[in-house]
Protein backbone atom coordinates (compact mmCIF):
# COMPACT_ATOMS: atom_id res chain seq x y z
CA UNK A 1 0.00 0.00 0.00
CA UNK A 2 1.22 3.49 -0.85
CA UNK A 3 0.99 6.56 1.38
CA UNK A 4 1.76 10.23 0.91
CA UNK A 5 3.71 11.99 3.63
CA UNK A 6 3.41 15.78 3.52
CA UNK A 7 4.99 18.57 5.56
CA UNK A 8 2.65 21.54 5.28
CA UNK A 9 3.05 25.28 5.56
CA UNK A 10 5.26 25.82 2.51
CA UNK A 11 4.67 28.61 0.00
CA UNK A 12 4.49 27.20 -3.51
CA UNK A 13 5.81 28.98 -6.59
CA UNK A 14 7.02 28.02 -10.04
CA UNK A 15 5.18 26.22 -12.84
CA UNK A 16 2.93 23.17 -12.91
CA UNK A 17 2.28 21.85 -16.41
CA UNK A 18 -1.11 20.23 -16.86
CA UNK A 19 -1.36 16.76 -18.40
CA UNK A 20 -3.89 15.35 -20.84
CA UNK A 21 -7.44 15.05 -19.54
CA UNK A 22 -8.17 11.84 -17.65
CA UNK A 23 -11.89 12.03 -18.39
CA UNK A 24 -11.14 12.37 -22.09
CA UNK A 25 -8.37 9.76 -22.34
CA UNK A 26 -10.45 7.06 -20.64
CA UNK A 27 -13.06 7.37 -23.41
CA UNK A 28 -10.65 7.87 -26.31
CA UNK A 29 -8.77 4.63 -25.65
CA UNK A 30 -11.86 2.36 -25.92
CA UNK A 31 -13.14 4.47 -28.86
CA UNK A 32 -9.99 3.61 -30.84
CA UNK A 33 -11.08 -0.04 -31.27
CA UNK A 34 -13.90 1.08 -33.58
CA UNK A 35 -11.20 1.37 -36.26
CA UNK A 36 -9.43 -1.65 -37.72
CA UNK A 37 -6.53 0.58 -38.66
CA UNK A 38 -3.81 2.25 -36.61
CA UNK A 39 -4.93 4.98 -34.20
CA UNK A 40 -2.40 7.24 -32.47
CA UNK A 41 -3.45 9.26 -29.43
CA UNK A 42 -0.98 11.70 -27.93
CA UNK A 43 -0.93 13.63 -24.64
CA UNK A 44 -2.23 10.55 -22.80
CA UNK A 45 -1.59 10.93 -19.05
CA UNK A 46 0.43 8.20 -17.37
CA UNK A 47 -2.07 7.34 -14.64
CA UNK A 48 -3.41 4.04 -13.37
CA UNK A 49 -6.76 4.50 -15.14
CA UNK A 50 -5.15 4.64 -18.60
CA UNK A 51 -2.91 1.71 -17.69
CA UNK A 52 -5.99 -0.33 -16.73
CA UNK A 53 -7.68 0.44 -20.07
CA UNK A 54 -4.56 -0.64 -21.94
CA UNK A 55 -4.72 -3.92 -19.98
CA UNK A 56 -8.23 -4.47 -21.30
CA UNK A 57 -7.10 -3.68 -24.86
CA UNK A 58 -4.31 -6.22 -24.59
CA UNK A 59 -6.68 -8.80 -23.08
CA UNK A 60 -8.91 -8.37 -26.13
CA UNK A 61 -5.91 -8.91 -28.39
CA UNK A 62 -5.11 -5.38 -29.51
CA UNK A 63 -1.55 -4.33 -30.29
CA UNK A 64 -0.81 -1.45 -27.90
CA UNK A 65 2.45 0.48 -28.06
CA UNK A 66 3.20 3.17 -25.50
CA UNK A 67 5.88 5.77 -26.22
CA UNK A 68 6.29 8.76 -23.93
CA UNK A 69 2.88 10.50 -23.89
CA UNK A 70 1.48 8.67 -26.92
CA UNK A 71 -0.37 5.41 -27.44
CA UNK A 72 -0.55 3.59 -30.78
CA UNK A 73 -3.47 1.14 -30.96
CA UNK A 74 -3.99 -1.51 -33.65
CA UNK A 75 -7.22 -3.43 -33.08
CA UNK A 76 -7.74 -5.34 -36.34
CA UNK A 77 -7.10 -8.67 -34.59
CA UNK A 78 -9.03 -8.21 -31.35
CA UNK A 79 -11.38 -10.91 -30.11
CA UNK A 80 -14.82 -9.91 -28.86
CA UNK A 81 -14.72 -11.80 -25.58
CA UNK A 82 -16.14 -11.13 -22.13
CA UNK A 83 -14.18 -8.53 -20.18
CA UNK A 84 -13.72 -10.13 -16.73
CA UNK A 85 -14.53 -8.37 -13.48
CA UNK A 86 -10.85 -8.41 -12.50
CA UNK A 87 -10.27 -5.84 -15.27
CA UNK A 88 -13.57 -3.95 -15.50
CA UNK A 89 -13.78 -3.26 -11.75
CA UNK A 90 -10.52 -1.28 -11.79
CA UNK A 91 -12.27 1.81 -13.15
CA UNK A 92 -15.75 2.96 -14.03
CA UNK A 93 -14.68 4.13 -17.48
CA UNK A 94 -14.30 0.48 -18.53
CA UNK A 95 -17.98 0.79 -19.46
CA UNK A 96 -16.95 2.64 -22.63
CA UNK A 97 -16.01 -0.77 -24.01
CA UNK A 98 -19.74 -1.54 -23.94
CA UNK A 99 -20.49 1.12 -26.56
CA UNK A 100 -17.30 0.49 -28.54
CA UNK A 101 -17.64 -3.30 -28.79
CA UNK A 102 -21.38 -3.05 -29.45
CA UNK A 103 -20.69 -0.55 -32.24
CA UNK A 104 -17.94 -2.71 -33.75
CA UNK A 105 -19.42 -6.20 -33.40
CA UNK A 106 -23.07 -5.79 -32.46
CA UNK A 107 -22.47 -7.65 -29.20
CA UNK A 108 -20.69 -7.15 -25.89
CA UNK A 109 -20.53 -9.03 -22.60
CA UNK A 110 -18.93 -7.52 -19.53
CA UNK A 111 -19.21 -7.07 -15.79
CA UNK A 112 -20.45 -3.93 -14.10
CA UNK A 113 -17.62 -1.37 -13.93
CA UNK A 114 -15.77 -0.17 -10.85
CA UNK A 115 -14.54 3.30 -9.84
CA UNK A 116 -14.91 5.65 -6.91
CA UNK A 117 -17.76 5.12 -4.43
CA UNK A 118 -19.12 8.66 -4.63
CA UNK A 119 -22.77 7.70 -4.89
CA UNK A 120 -25.28 5.97 -7.10
CA UNK A 121 -24.09 6.05 -10.70
CA UNK A 122 -26.40 3.66 -12.56
CA UNK A 123 -25.87 2.91 -16.23
CA UNK A 124 -29.59 2.82 -17.05
CA UNK A 125 -29.26 5.78 -19.45
CA UNK A 126 -26.52 3.93 -21.35
CA UNK A 127 -28.68 0.81 -21.59
CA UNK A 128 -31.74 2.84 -22.61
CA UNK A 129 -29.68 4.32 -25.44
CA UNK A 130 -28.45 0.89 -26.59
CA UNK A 131 -32.03 -0.41 -26.63
CA UNK A 132 -33.17 2.56 -28.71
CA UNK A 133 -30.47 1.63 -31.24
CA UNK A 134 -31.97 -1.86 -31.54
CA UNK A 135 -30.03 -3.85 -28.94
CA UNK A 136 -31.48 -6.30 -26.45
CA UNK A 137 -30.02 -6.44 -22.95
CA UNK A 138 -29.74 -9.47 -20.67
CA UNK A 139 -28.60 -8.94 -17.10
CA UNK A 140 -27.45 -11.71 -14.79
CA UNK A 141 -26.12 -10.46 -11.50
CA UNK A 142 -23.55 -7.82 -12.39
CA UNK A 143 -22.99 -9.17 -15.91
CA UNK A 144 -24.54 -7.54 -18.96
CA UNK A 145 -24.98 -9.04 -22.41
CA UNK A 146 -25.90 -6.39 -25.00
CA UNK A 147 -26.49 -7.59 -28.56
CA UNK A 148 -28.22 -6.60 -31.79
CA UNK A 149 -28.69 -8.22 -35.21
CA UNK A 150 -28.37 -4.73 -36.63
CA UNK A 151 -27.98 -1.34 -34.95
CA UNK A 152 -30.10 1.44 -36.40
CA UNK A 153 -30.33 5.16 -35.89
CA UNK A 154 -32.75 6.54 -33.29
CA UNK A 155 -33.75 9.71 -31.51
CA UNK A 156 -32.67 9.38 -27.88
CA UNK A 157 -33.57 11.78 -25.08
CA UNK A 158 -31.40 11.60 -21.97
CA UNK A 159 -33.30 12.22 -18.73
CA UNK A 160 -30.04 13.59 -17.31
CA UNK A 161 -27.19 15.14 -19.30
CA UNK A 162 -24.83 12.27 -18.51
CA UNK A 163 -21.29 12.42 -19.88
CA UNK A 164 -20.87 8.66 -19.81
CA UNK A 165 -24.18 7.93 -21.51
CA UNK A 166 -23.61 10.59 -24.17
CA UNK A 167 -20.20 9.14 -25.07
CA UNK A 168 -21.32 5.50 -24.94
CA UNK A 169 -24.27 6.19 -27.25
CA UNK A 170 -21.95 8.01 -29.67
CA UNK A 171 -19.61 5.01 -29.71
CA UNK A 172 -22.44 2.55 -30.34
CA UNK A 173 -24.10 4.62 -33.07
CA UNK A 174 -21.21 5.71 -35.31
CA UNK A 175 -21.57 2.55 -37.44
CA UNK A 176 -25.34 2.14 -37.03
CA UNK A 177 -27.61 2.34 -40.08
CA UNK A 178 -29.20 5.76 -40.42
CA UNK A 179 -29.02 8.83 -38.20
CA UNK A 180 -28.96 9.01 -34.41
CA UNK A 181 -29.89 12.15 -32.49
CA UNK A 182 -29.01 12.55 -28.81
CA UNK A 183 -31.16 15.19 -27.13
CA UNK A 184 -30.22 16.71 -23.76
CA UNK A 185 -26.68 15.51 -24.43
CA UNK A 186 -23.89 16.48 -22.03
CA UNK A 187 -21.77 19.41 -23.24
CA UNK A 188 -18.43 18.76 -21.52
CA UNK A 189 -15.21 19.49 -23.45
CA UNK A 190 -14.28 15.82 -23.15
CA UNK A 191 -17.29 14.92 -25.31
CA UNK A 192 -16.10 17.31 -28.02
CA UNK A 193 -12.67 15.70 -27.80
CA UNK A 194 -14.11 12.19 -28.29
CA UNK A 195 -16.33 13.34 -31.19
CA UNK A 196 -13.27 14.92 -32.83
CA UNK A 197 -11.38 11.61 -32.61
CA UNK A 198 -14.30 9.74 -34.16
CA UNK A 199 -14.66 12.32 -36.94
CA UNK A 200 -10.92 12.12 -37.62
CA UNK A 201 -11.47 8.37 -38.05
CA UNK A 202 -14.25 9.00 -40.57
CA UNK A 203 -17.40 9.32 -38.44
CA UNK A 204 -20.03 11.97 -39.20
CA UNK A 205 -20.88 13.67 -35.91
CA UNK A 206 -22.16 17.21 -35.54
CA UNK A 207 -23.32 19.21 -32.53
CA UNK A 208 -20.85 17.90 -29.95
CA UNK A 209 -20.60 20.51 -27.19
CA UNK A 210 -24.29 21.41 -27.58
CA UNK A 211 -27.40 19.77 -26.13
CA UNK A 212 -28.20 18.05 -29.45
CA UNK A 213 -25.71 15.71 -31.13
CA UNK A 214 -26.38 14.16 -34.54
CA UNK A 215 -24.55 11.02 -35.70
CA UNK A 216 -24.89 9.78 -39.28
CA UNK A 217 -23.80 6.16 -39.38
CA UNK A 218 -20.87 5.10 -41.56
CA UNK A 219 -19.69 1.66 -42.63
CA UNK A 220 -16.02 1.99 -41.80
CA UNK A 221 -13.64 3.96 -39.60
CA UNK A 222 -9.97 4.39 -40.48
CA UNK A 223 -6.70 5.50 -38.99
CA UNK A 224 -6.03 8.88 -37.39
CA UNK A 225 -3.74 10.93 -35.18
CA UNK A 226 -5.42 12.67 -32.26
CA UNK A 227 -4.47 14.77 -29.23
CA UNK A 228 -6.04 14.71 -25.76
CA UNK A 229 -7.13 18.11 -24.44
CA UNK A 230 -5.58 19.45 -21.20
CA UNK A 231 -7.18 18.19 -18.00
CA UNK A 232 -9.49 20.91 -16.68
CA UNK A 233 -9.99 19.13 -13.34
CA UNK A 234 -6.26 18.74 -12.74
CA UNK A 235 -5.85 22.40 -13.74
CA UNK A 236 -8.62 23.45 -11.37
CA UNK A 237 -7.12 21.44 -8.52
CA UNK A 238 -3.75 23.18 -8.83
CA UNK A 239 -5.36 26.60 -9.28
CA UNK A 240 -7.19 26.01 -5.98
CA UNK A 241 -3.90 24.92 -4.42
CA UNK A 242 -2.37 28.21 -5.56
CA UNK A 243 -5.25 30.10 -3.94
CA UNK A 244 -4.45 28.27 -0.69
CA UNK A 245 -0.66 28.54 -0.54
CA UNK A 246 0.72 29.92 -3.81
CA UNK A 247 2.91 32.88 -4.65
CA UNK A 248 2.58 33.49 -8.39
CA UNK A 249 2.05 29.78 -8.96
CA UNK A 250 1.74 29.24 -12.71
CA UNK A 251 -0.68 26.55 -13.90
CA UNK A 252 0.37 26.05 -17.50
CA UNK A 253 -0.94 24.26 -20.61
CA UNK A 254 -4.62 24.83 -19.93
CA UNK A 255 -7.70 26.04 -21.81
CA UNK A 256 -8.90 28.93 -19.60
CA UNK A 257 -12.52 28.71 -20.82
CA UNK A 258 -12.71 25.17 -19.46
CA UNK A 259 -12.06 26.38 -15.88
CA UNK A 260 -14.08 29.59 -16.06
CA UNK A 261 -16.70 28.38 -13.56
CA UNK A 262 -13.89 27.98 -11.01
CA UNK A 263 -11.88 31.12 -11.76
CA UNK A 264 -15.00 33.29 -11.60
CA UNK A 265 -15.74 31.94 -8.10
CA UNK A 266 -12.16 32.50 -6.97
CA UNK A 267 -12.27 36.08 -8.25
CA UNK A 268 -15.52 36.55 -6.33
CA UNK A 269 -13.72 35.35 -3.19
CA UNK A 270 -10.88 37.85 -3.76
CA UNK A 271 -8.15 35.60 -5.16
CA UNK A 272 -5.61 37.45 -7.37
CA UNK A 273 -5.56 35.73 -10.76
CA UNK A 274 -3.82 36.54 -14.00
CA UNK A 275 -5.35 34.58 -16.87
CA UNK A 276 -3.31 34.19 -20.06
CA UNK A 277 -4.03 32.42 -23.33
CA UNK A 278 -2.96 29.02 -21.94
CA UNK A 279 -2.09 29.59 -18.28
CA UNK A 280 -3.26 31.01 -14.96
CA UNK A 281 -1.04 32.78 -12.40
CA UNK A 282 -2.50 32.47 -8.92
CA UNK A 283 -1.48 33.61 -5.43
CA UNK A 284 -2.91 33.24 -1.95
CA UNK A 285 -4.99 36.33 -1.14
CA UNK A 286 -4.30 38.38 1.97
CA UNK A 287 -7.98 38.14 2.75
CA UNK A 288 -10.70 36.03 1.12
CA UNK A 289 -14.44 36.21 1.54
CA UNK A 290 -16.99 33.41 1.69
CA UNK A 291 -18.81 32.32 -1.49
CA UNK A 292 -21.62 29.94 -2.35
CA UNK A 293 -21.16 27.16 -4.89
CA UNK A 294 -23.67 24.81 -6.52
CA UNK A 295 -22.40 21.95 -8.65
CA UNK A 296 -23.91 21.59 -12.10
CA UNK A 297 -23.22 19.93 -15.42
CA UNK A 298 -20.87 21.81 -17.76
CA UNK A 299 -20.53 24.76 -18.13
CA UNK A 300 -21.61 25.02 -14.48
CA UNK A 301 -19.34 24.43 -11.50
CA UNK A 302 -17.91 20.89 -11.80
CA UNK A 303 -18.69 18.35 -9.11
CA UNK A 304 -15.09 17.11 -9.43
CA UNK A 305 -13.80 20.43 -8.07
CA UNK A 306 -16.15 21.03 -5.15
CA UNK A 307 -14.08 18.79 -2.85
CA UNK A 308 -10.77 20.61 -3.54
CA UNK A 309 -12.54 23.99 -3.36
CA UNK A 310 -13.94 23.18 0.08
CA UNK A 311 -10.38 23.34 1.44
CA UNK A 312 -9.92 26.88 0.13
CA UNK A 313 -13.28 27.88 1.62
CA UNK A 314 -11.98 27.00 5.10
CA UNK A 315 -9.68 30.01 4.70
CA UNK A 316 -12.44 32.47 3.70
CA UNK A 317 -14.00 34.91 6.14
CA UNK A 318 -17.63 34.14 6.78
CA UNK A 319 -19.96 31.28 5.99
CA UNK A 320 -19.58 29.53 2.63
CA UNK A 321 -22.00 26.97 1.26
CA UNK A 322 -21.35 24.12 -1.17
CA UNK A 323 -24.41 22.42 -2.62
CA UNK A 324 -23.76 19.08 -4.32
CA UNK A 325 -26.40 18.22 -6.93
CA UNK A 326 -24.66 15.44 -8.90
CA UNK A 327 -23.46 12.71 -6.50
CA UNK A 328 -24.80 12.03 -3.02
CA UNK A 329 -21.54 10.76 -1.50
CA UNK A 330 -19.27 13.62 -2.46
CA UNK A 331 -18.68 14.81 1.12
CA UNK A 332 -16.67 11.88 2.44
CA UNK A 333 -13.60 14.13 2.79
CA UNK A 334 -15.39 16.48 5.22
CA UNK A 335 -14.81 14.44 8.43
CA UNK A 336 -11.08 14.45 7.67
CA UNK A 337 -11.04 18.21 7.04
CA UNK A 338 -12.81 18.71 10.37
CA UNK A 339 -10.23 16.41 11.96
CA UNK A 340 -7.57 18.80 10.61
CA UNK A 341 -9.29 21.84 12.15
CA UNK A 342 -12.02 22.87 9.70
CA UNK A 343 -15.49 23.94 10.83
CA UNK A 344 -17.83 22.23 8.34
CA UNK A 345 -21.36 20.99 8.84
CA UNK A 346 -23.40 18.94 6.39
CA UNK A 347 -27.16 19.01 6.05
CA UNK A 348 -28.82 17.11 3.25
CA UNK A 349 -26.61 17.78 0.22
CA UNK A 350 -25.16 21.09 1.40
CA UNK A 351 -21.92 21.71 3.30
CA UNK A 352 -21.69 24.90 5.35
CA UNK A 353 -18.08 25.99 5.85
CA UNK A 354 -17.23 28.60 8.51
CA UNK A 355 -13.88 30.30 8.22
CA UNK A 356 -11.17 31.16 8.44
CA UNK A 357 -9.81 28.21 10.42
CA UNK A 358 -6.25 27.00 10.87
CA UNK A 359 -5.60 23.52 9.52
CA UNK A 360 -3.08 21.18 11.13
CA UNK A 361 -1.50 17.99 9.84
CA UNK A 362 -3.16 14.67 10.56
CA UNK A 363 -3.44 11.04 9.43
CA UNK A 364 -6.26 10.91 6.88
CA UNK A 365 -7.72 8.59 4.23
CA UNK A 366 -8.40 9.29 0.55
CA UNK A 367 -11.88 7.80 0.13
CA UNK A 368 -12.04 8.63 -3.58
CA UNK A 369 -10.07 10.46 -6.27
CA UNK A 370 -11.17 14.07 -5.70
CA UNK A 371 -11.49 13.62 -1.94
CA UNK A 372 -7.85 12.56 -2.04
CA UNK A 373 -6.92 15.67 -4.00
CA UNK A 374 -8.67 17.85 -1.40
CA UNK A 375 -6.69 16.19 1.39
CA UNK A 376 -3.42 16.81 -0.46
CA UNK A 377 -4.29 20.52 -0.62
CA UNK A 378 -5.31 20.55 3.06
CA UNK A 379 -2.06 18.83 4.06
CA UNK A 380 0.04 21.30 2.05
CA UNK A 381 -1.87 24.22 3.56
CA UNK A 382 -1.88 22.95 7.13
CA UNK A 383 0.84 23.18 9.75
CA UNK A 384 2.85 20.08 10.56
CA UNK A 385 2.93 16.61 9.08
CA UNK A 386 0.15 14.66 7.40
CA UNK A 387 -0.06 11.09 6.19
CA UNK A 388 -2.59 10.19 3.51
CA UNK A 389 -3.46 6.53 2.94
CA UNK A 390 -5.44 4.92 0.07
CA UNK A 391 -3.49 7.15 -2.31
CA UNK A 392 -4.16 4.70 -5.14
CA UNK A 393 -7.33 6.74 -5.63
CA UNK A 394 -5.26 9.89 -6.19
CA UNK A 395 -2.86 8.19 -8.60
CA UNK A 396 -5.84 7.21 -10.78
CA UNK A 397 -6.26 10.80 -11.88
CA UNK A 398 -3.17 12.94 -11.23
CA UNK A 399 -0.09 12.25 -13.34
CA UNK A 400 3.23 12.60 -11.49
CA UNK A 401 1.57 14.49 -8.65
CA UNK A 402 4.52 14.08 -6.29
CA UNK A 403 7.05 15.30 -8.87
CA UNK A 404 4.88 18.24 -9.94
CA UNK A 405 4.33 19.42 -6.37
CA UNK A 406 7.96 18.89 -5.35
CA UNK A 407 9.07 21.06 -8.28
CA UNK A 408 7.10 24.04 -6.94
CA UNK A 409 8.40 23.74 -3.38
CA UNK A 410 6.16 21.19 -1.66
CA UNK A 411 7.56 18.77 0.88
CA UNK A 412 5.78 15.61 -0.26
CA UNK A 413 6.94 12.01 -0.48
CA UNK A 414 5.32 8.82 -1.71
CA UNK A 415 6.17 5.75 0.36
CA UNK A 416 5.29 2.06 0.25
CA UNK A 417 4.14 0.51 3.53
LINWONOR-V466259 format. One record per helix or strand of 2 or more residues. SS is the DSSP state (alpha for helix, beta for strand). FROM is the first residue (numbers start at 0). TO is the last residue. If there is no record, write none. Layout:
ss = (SS | SS)
from = (FROM | FROM)
to = (TO | TO)
//
This chain:
ss = (beta | beta | alpha | beta | alpha | beta | beta | alpha | alpha | beta | alpha | beta | beta | beta | alpha | beta | alpha | beta | beta | beta | alpha | beta | alpha | beta | beta | beta | alpha | beta | alpha | beta | beta | beta | alpha | beta | alpha | alpha | beta)
from = (1 | 11 | 21 | 38 | 47 | 62 | 69 | 84 | 91 | 106 | 123 | 135 | 142 | 154 | 162 | 178 | 188 | 203 | 211 | 223 | 231 | 245 | 255 | 272 | 278 | 291 | 302 | 316 | 333 | 342 | 349 | 362 | 368 | 384 | 391 | 400 | 410)
to = (6 | 16 | 33 | 41 | 59 | 66 | 73 | 87 | 104 | 110 | 131 | 139 | 146 | 156 | 172 | 182 | 200 | 205 | 215 | 226 | 244 | 251 | 268 | 274 | 281 | 294 | 312 | 322 | 338 | 346 | 354 | 364 | 380 | 388 | 394 | 406 | 415)
//
